[in-house]
């Protein structure tokens, strides 16, 4: 029998999906949680294991610590903003259960293995990059010295075993929906632009795109693109239909779901007979014929990273897309009746007051259904981090989020104070959603669907609360820079204490 193993997405900030699958490890404008897909794969390979996704199930740190008394091995997916809190919790777990072996995984430990082991003595070893088979091998009794891709201490010295090659055969991995059925309550997961209840999983791994800011291909999945067979994806979708008859939507959370036209068309031909609603990520380079195949196979919505409305910024971040192509893509989706959720980032290299205005104007011109606006964060190990560090643009490296997990401005360029970048985020939202066209869409949706009406009301309250907090923070930071009295300044939190 293998070690009794707990795979953990740890408790953290309220409404915080702390990294087990989220692209931006931070609290959302509106409460939302993504599925811990990465942890589900090894959990499906180990008899007697359990996957605990603490944030959406509202399991507290104290409850989690108590739970680990019954386990021999813990695999914890950490993130840069939450690492110190996760380390404090791991320390208490070791005190509660001295026999517990603890492994940390995720992009943060991949980038900083020596520092991770130095800062947190409670950790027995970490796994760099993909961790599926390394954690399973340890649980099955393989010695640390023989496990590829791990770092651990030996006689007071950190040892880095050789890297493990990327998993080439994704069909060798289990179906994550079996683990979801066993361990998760799918009704706990909410993302505002997806239908509720929804479920998500991957059909591919890796991303050949070179976006300088993106954490996942640079530090976890790698750039080589690998695909699960279309038969296996269709089989997993059929299981979804059987397990959760009330499910409204499946989301394919791939960075590159439709990167290869032939494969996408083939997959769509196998999804179409299932008669299910689904959504996926997309790039603006996707052509009309591929989008049409998706629509005909049940696709409802696409998440699209537009990032910026400035051509030079797109070049700076190696996006591999143009403004004109983004316009053409958006026109194609509207012609086909596909809904689009657009992602934009404030504070990418080359950002100025003028480029921010260009991006806001561009977003309103595209006029997609919903948007998400994020601050650029330079995560250690990414090309963006190296660029920002080299040029002295990182001014808030130790405080990526506030005490509630909300993103703080981390990068500051000449002529663009970081408080202005943060202010631009909520101004972006205001200018986009407080337009007659956008308001009409929201009112129309609420008028014809009572469940949507209730959800929209809750989300509006959350959004307006965060909006007020951001305004207070920006006003306080401006007060600091102008010498305003302390009473007028917004207090910023120390994220190092979160989870302790």
N, C-alpha and C positions, 0 to 999 in steps of 0.2 A: 504493500500500500504506500502511496506517496505521502509526503508531509501534508497535513491538513492545512490548506492554503486559503488565505483571504486576499482577494484582489480588491484594492480600495481606491476609489476616487474620494479624497478626504473631505470632511466638513470644513467649511471656511466662511467667507463672507456670506451674508444673506443674499439670496438670489445669485450666487456665484457658482458658475460651472467651471471648476478649477483646473481644467486642462486635460482631462482624460479624453476629450475629443474636441474641445472648443478651440477655434482658431485664435481668439483673443481671450486669454485667461483673465477675465474681469467681469464684474457685475454689469448686467445689461441695462439699457435705458428702461426696459420693461422686463419683468421676470421671465426668464427663459432658460431652458436646460437642454443640452445636447446629450446624446447617448454616449456612454463610455465604451465605444466600439473597440478601441485598442486593447482594453483589459479583457473584453469578452472572449477574444480568440484563445488565449492561454487558459482562461477559466473553463472553456469548453473542452480542453484537452486533459484536465486533471480531475479524476474521480474524487468526490468529497469536497471539492473547492466551492467557494462562494464569491460572488461579485457583489460588493456593496458600493452603490453610488449614493453617497451620503447626502449631497446637497438637495437634489429634488425630493428625496425621501425624508428630508428634515431629520436626519439622524445626527445628534449632537456629538461634539468631541468626547464628552464624558461617556456617552453610550458606546461610541466606537472603541474607546480605550477598554471599556469593560468587556466588549465583545471579543477582543483579541486574546483574552485569557484562555479561550477555547481553541486557539490555533497554534500551529507550530511555525508557520511561515507567512509573512506579510509582504505583498507586492503593492507599493504605493506609487501612484502616478502623481508627480509633483510638478509645480510650475514656478517660474522665477518670482512672481509676486507672492506666492504662497509658501515658498520654501522654508523660511524661518519658522513659520507657524507649524508646518508639517514636521519639521525637525523637532520642535518642542513636544509635539504630540507623540512622535516616535520614541522620544526619550522616556516619556511617561509610560508608554506601552512596554518598553523594556523593563522598567521598574516594576510594573504590574505583573509581567510574565517574562522572567529572565531567560527562559528557554527559547523565546520567540526569535526567529531569524528574520531580519528586516532587509528588504531590497527596495531601493528607489529607482524609478524609471521615468523617462520623459526627456524632452529636449534640454531642460536645464542641467540635468546630470550628465547628459552627453557632452555638453559644452564644457562643464566645470567638474570633471570627475575628482580631481585631486582636492579641490576646494570643498566639494560636497562631503567627502569622507573626512576631511580635516575639521569641518565645521560641525559635523554631526556624528559623534562617536557611536551613537545608537545604531547607525546603519552598518550592516555587515558587508554588503556589496551593492554596486549599482550596475545596471545594464545600459550600455551605450546603444543608441539607435533602436532598431527593432528588437523587442525583448521576448517575443512569443516563446521560442524554443529554449532560450537560456533559462528562463524562470521555470519552465516545465522540467528541464534537465536537472536543475538543482532540487526541485521538489521530489524528483524520482531518485535522488541519492548520488548524483554525479558530483565528484569533488570540484571545488572552485577552480583548482589549477587546470582542469580539463575543459572548462566551459568557455567557448569563444564569445568575445564581445563584452566581457565584464571587467570591472575594476574593483579591487579589494585590498585590504591591508594584510601584510604578512611580515611579522617581526618588526612592526613599526614603520614599514615602508609600503607605499601604495604600489601595487602591481597592476599593470594593464595587460590583460591577455590580448592576443591578436584579435582584430576585428572579425566579426561574423559577416559573411556575404549576405546581401539582401535575399529574402525568400523569393525564389523564382517561380515556384509552383503554388499559387494562391489556393488552388483546389485542395492542397494538402491541409489547409486550415479548416476548422469546423464551421458550421453555420452559427453565426452569433445569435440568431433569433431563438435558438434552443436555450441559450443562456439567458436571454431576455425573459423568455417564458418562465424559466426556473426561478430567477432572482429579482426581476424588476417589475414595477407596476407602470405599465406604459401610459397610464392616465396621468402620471405625475409630470410628464414631459410636455413643455409648452414652448413653442416658438411663434411669435406673433403673426408671421406671414405664412405659416404652415397651418393646414387644417388640424383640428384637434378631435380625437387623439391621433398622433402620428408616430411613425417609427423610422429609424434611419440605420443604414449600414453601408458598407463599401462594396464596389464592384471592381475596383482597381487599387493599386498602391503606387506611390512615386509620382513625380511630376517633372517632365523635361523642361518646363518653363524656368526661367532664370530670375524671376522677380526678387529683387534684393532684400525686400522686407519680410518675405514669407518664411515663417519659422519651420514649417513641417518638412518640406523636401530637403532643406538645408541641414536639419538636425534630427530628423526621425525617420521618415520613409525613404529618403534619398531621391535622386533625380531619375534613375532608371524606371521606366514605366512598365508595370507588370499588371496583368489582367486576370481576373477570375473568369472561367469559362462561362459563356452565355447560358449554357444548360444549368450550371450550378446556381447562377443568379436567379433564373426562372424558377428553379426548384425551391430556393429560399423564399421567393415571393409567394409561391403556392402555400408554403408553410404559414406565412404571415396571414393569408386569407383564412386558413384553417384555425390558427391559434386565436386570432382577434377579429371576430366577425364584425365588430362595431368600429374597427379602425377606419379612419377617413383617408389616410394618405401614407405613402412610403416615400422617404427622401433618400436619394443616393448621394451620400456625403463625400463624393470623390472630388479631388481637385481637378481631375481630368476625365470626367464621365464621358464627354463626347469629343475627345481629342482625336479619335480615329474614326473617320466616317463609316468605313465598312463594318467595323466592330459595333458601332452604335446602331446602325441599321439592322444588323443581325440580331442584336439584343432586343431591339424594338419589335422585331417579328415574333419573338418568343414571349414578350410581355403582353402584346396585344390580345391574344386569346384569353388571358387572365381577367381582362376587363376590370382593371384596378386603376385608381388614381395615384399618380406618383409625380415627384418633382426631383430636380437635380441641380447641381452646379453647372455652370457653362462659361465659356470664354466667348468674347465678341467675335472671334475668328470663325465661329461655327457657321456653316453655310445654310442657305434656305432649305435645301433638300433634306439635310440632317435634322433640322428643326421640325420640318414637316413630318418626318418619320416619327419623331418623338411625340408630337401632338397626336398623331393618329393612333399611337400605342398607349395613350392615356396620360401623357405628360400634361401637367397643369401649370407649373411654375418653374422658373429658372432663377438661381442666385448668380448674379453676374458682378464680377469685380471691375467696375469702371475706373475706380481709384481717383482719377483726376481729369479735369477738363483742359489741361495744359499739355500740349504736345511734347514740350521739352521735358517735363517731369516724367511723362510716360517713357521717354527714352532714358532718362536718368535711372529709373528703377528697373530697366530692362523688361518692360511689360510685354513687348512683342505684339503690340496692338496700336492702332491709330485712332484719332478722334473720328475720322470719317467712317472707319470700319465700325466703330461703336454706334454711330448714327444709323448705318445701314442695317446692322444686326437688330437694333431696337425697332426699326421700321418693320423688319421681317417678323419679329415676334408679335407685333401688334396686328399685322396682316393675318397671322395664323391663329390669333386669339390666345397666345401664351402670355401668362402673367409674368412680370419680371420684378424681382427684388434687387435693387442696385446697391452695391457697396462702394463707399467713397472714403478716402483717407486724407486728413488734414495734417500737414507737417512733413511731407516727403521731401527729399532733396530737391532744392530749387524753389521751394515754396516761398511766396511773398504775399503781401496783402493783395496785390493785383491777381496772382494766380488763384488765390482763394475765391475771389469774386468770379473769376472765369469758371471755376468748378461749380460754384453754386448756380451760375447762369446756365451752364451746360446741363446740370442735373434737371433744372426746371424745363429746359428745352426737350430733354429725353422724356420727361414726364412718365416715369415708370410707376407701377402701383405703390410700392413702398421702398424706403431707403434705410440704410444704416450708415452712420457717419462715425468714423473712429479717428482717434489721434494716432499718428505714427509712433510706434514704439520700437526702439532699437534693442531687440533681444540679443543677449550675448551669443556669439557664434554666427550671427547672420552677417551678410555683406553690408547691410545698412548700419549695423553696429560698428563695424570696422571703419566705415566711412565717417560716421558721426564722431566716433572716438578720436580718430586721427585729426579731424578738423576742429576739435574742441566744441562740438555742438551739443554734447550731452551735458546738461546742467542739473539733472534730477535723477541720476542713475539709481540711487537707493530708494526712491519713492515713486514707483511706477503707478501705484494706486493709492487712494485714500483709505481711511479706516472702514469704509463701506465697500471697498473693492472697486470703486469707480476710477477710471483712468485719469491720471494726472499728466499734464504736459511734461515730457521728458527731454525733448529736443528743442533747441532755440537757435534760430538762424539770425545773422546780422539783419537788423531792420524789422524783425518779426519776434517781439517778446513772446515767451511761451504762454503768458496769460491771454494774449490775443488769439493764439491758436486754439486754446480751450474755449474762449468766448465764441470763436468762429463755429465750433461744433454746434452749440445750441442755437446760434443765429442761422446756421445752415438748416437745421430742423424747422425753425420758425418760418423762414422764408419759403421752405418747400411745402410744409403741411398747412400753413395758414393762407393758402391760395384758394380761390373759389373752386377751381377744378378739383383740387385734392380734397377739400372739405366735402364736396358733392359725392365723391367716391365713397368716403367714409360713411356719410349719412345714408347713402343708398344701400350699402352693405348692412348697416344696422337696422334699417327699416324692414328688410325682408327676412331677417334671420335672428330670432330671439336669443339664441346661444351666442351668436357673434356680437349682438348688442351688449350682452352682459360682459363679454370678454373685452370688447372695445372700451367699455366704461372703466373696467379695472385697469386696463393698460393706459388709458388717458390719465388716470389719477397718478399712476406710477411715473409716467413721463413728465407730468407737470411738477411733481415733487422733485425729481432729479433736476429738471430745468431750473427750479428756484435755487437748489443747492449749488449748481454750477455758477449761476449769476452771483451768488454770495461769495463763492470762492474767488471768482475773477475780480470782483470788487475789492476783496481783501488784499489780493496780490497787487492790484494797482495802488491800493493804499500804502502797502509796504514800500513800493518803488517811489512814491511821492512823499513819503514821510508822514502819512496820516497817523493819528494816534492809535495805539494798540486796540482800543475798543472798536475801532472801525474795521479791523482786519479779520478775515475769516481764518479760523484755526485750521491748520492742516494736520492730518493724523500721521502717526507712525505705524506703517503697515507691518513693521517688525514684530509688533505685539499681537497681531491677529492670530488667533488659534492657540496662543500660548496658555 
